[in-house]
Amino acid sequence: MGKVSVAEIKELMTATGVGMMDCKKALVEADGDMEKAVTLLREKGLATQAKKSGRVAAEGICTAVVKGNVGCVLEVNIETDFAANNDEFKAFVAAVADTVIETNPADVDALKATKISGGDKTVEETLQDLFIKIRENMVIRRFKRMEGILVPYVHGAGSIGVMVKLDSDIAADNAELLAAGKDCALQVAAMNPAYLNREAVPADALDKEREIMLAQMAEDPKMANKPEQVKHKIIDGKIGKYYSENCLLEQAFVKDDKVSVGKYVESVAKKLGGKIDVVEYVRFERGEGVEKKEENFADEVAAMTK
């Protein structure tokens, strides 16, 4: 194997974003063949990615994007918030969202096998190329594609992504209609309602709430001896509170807690002389449900020095 020039190493570093020594070794192994060296680095990256795949990726970006009448809410995770702020990672997330909108993949596996928007490689291949540069585990965790009158909202630097779908006979580009949708999206981000309305609450969820309330009454000396009819009447009242806390359209509107979200939407519809119904929403919160490994820094340093 012959020597490689500094210019060749620099060219490979620029093309891949990989460190100097790794690029030099790859070029030597590839006998100076630039394309083969890139492949070798990708293969090395894939091997390292496999080793790192067990590491928790709970940071990243949740985004919500709308193009015309099609939208996408997407979560892509990475190991550190520092890497999540990388411009190339942000561009990758944006391209993946566009791919979902344009191709309507069935699931994450289908998405990864699809050619990425604006590129000539698949989403998975693009992810692996990016891994070679960033060297952190990345996971396309979930997405939801929607169609209709859609209003997106992204909180902060991508900690929460929300999409609200409206049904209306008012022009889809009406500024006040979209502002009402944005207010609903803000409500979803802030209050995280479990259900759209009371009709969406499963019967078993209500049964469970009633059981909990009855058990609480049995433990309360002031309530334990009350007639069952009275207890159930009290519970009916508390179920009303459950709806107002857990259903979007019955929650107190964050911008005016004297009215519910449903009443606020009705008032906008009346003002515009049409109808507006909130029919669906999606809310992704970054790292939601991902179990983060708790590290003891002192123990970690001690382990590294052994």
Rosetta blueprint (number, residue, H / E / L):
1 M L
2 G L
3 K L
4 V L
5 S L
6 V H
7 A H
8 E H
9 I H
10 K H
11 E H
12 L H
13 M H
14 T H
15 A H
16 T H
17 G L
18 V L
19 G L
20 M H
21 M H
22 D H
23 C H
24 K H
25 K H
26 A H
27 L H
28 V H
29 E H
30 A L
31 D L
32 G L
33 D L
34 M H
35 E H
36 K H
37 A H
38 V H
39 T H
40 L H
41 L H
42 R H
43 E H
44 K H
45 G H
46 L H
47 A H
48 T H
49 Q H
50 A H
51 K H
52 K H
53 S L
54 G L
55 R L
56 V L
57 A L
58 A L
59 E E
60 G E
61 I E
62 C E
63 T E
64 A E
65 V E
66 V E
67 K E
68 G L
69 N L
70 V E
71 G E
72 C E
73 V E
74 L E
75 E E
76 V E
77 N E
78 I E
79 E L
80 T L
81 D H
82 F H
83 A H
84 A H
85 N L
86 N L
87 D H
88 E H
89 F H
90 K H
91 A H
92 F H
93 V H
94 A H
95 A H
96 V H
97 A H
98 D H
99 T H
100 V H
101 I H
102 E H
103 T H
104 N L
105 P L
106 A L
107 D L
108 V H
109 D H
110 A H
111 L H
112 K H
113 A L
114 T L
115 K E
116 I L
117 S L
118 G L
119 G L
120 D L
121 K L
122 T E
123 V H
124 E H
125 E H
126 T H
127 L H
128 Q H
129 D H
130 L H
131 F H
132 I H
133 K H
134 I H
135 R L
136 E L
137 N L
138 M E
139 V E
140 I E
141 R E
142 R E
143 F E
144 K E
145 R E
146 M E
147 E E
148 G L
149 I E
150 L E
151 V E
152 P E
153 Y E
154 V E
155 H E
156 G L
157 A L
158 G L
159 S L
160 I E
161 G E
162 V E
163 M E
164 V E
165 K E
166 L E
167 D E
168 S E
169 D L
170 I L
171 A L
172 A L
173 D L
174 N L
175 A H
176 E H
177 L H
178 L H
179 A H
180 A H
181 G H
182 K H
183 D H
184 C H
185 A H
186 L H
187 Q H
188 V H
189 A H
190 A H
191 M H
192 N L
193 P L
194 A L
195 Y E
196 L L
197 N L
198 R H
199 E H
200 A H
201 V L
202 P L
203 A H
204 D H
205 A H
206 L H
207 D H
208 K H
209 E H
210 R H
211 E H
212 I H
213 M H
214 L H
215 A H
216 Q H
217 M H
218 A H
219 E H
220 D L
221 P H
222 K H
223 M H
224 A H
225 N L
226 K L
227 P L
228 E H
229 Q H
230 V H
231 K H
232 H H
233 K H
234 I H
235 I H
236 D H
237 G H
238 K H
239 I H
240 G H
241 K H
242 Y H
243 Y H
244 S H
245 E H
246 N H
247 C E
248 L H
249 L H
250 E H
251 Q L
252 A E
253 F E
254 V L
255 K L
256 D E
257 D E
258 K E
259 V E
260 S E
261 V H
262 G H
263 K H
264 Y H
265 V H
266 E H
267 S H
268 V H
269 A H
270 K H
271 K H
272 L H
273 G L
274 G L
275 K L
276 I E
277 D E
278 V E
279 V E
280 E E
281 Y E
282 V E
283 R E
284 F E
285 E E
286 R L
287 G L
288 E L
289 G L
290 V L
291 E L
292 K L
293 K L
294 E L
295 E L
296 N L
297 F H
298 A H
299 D H
300 E H
301 V H
302 A H
303 A H
304 M H
305 T H
306 K L
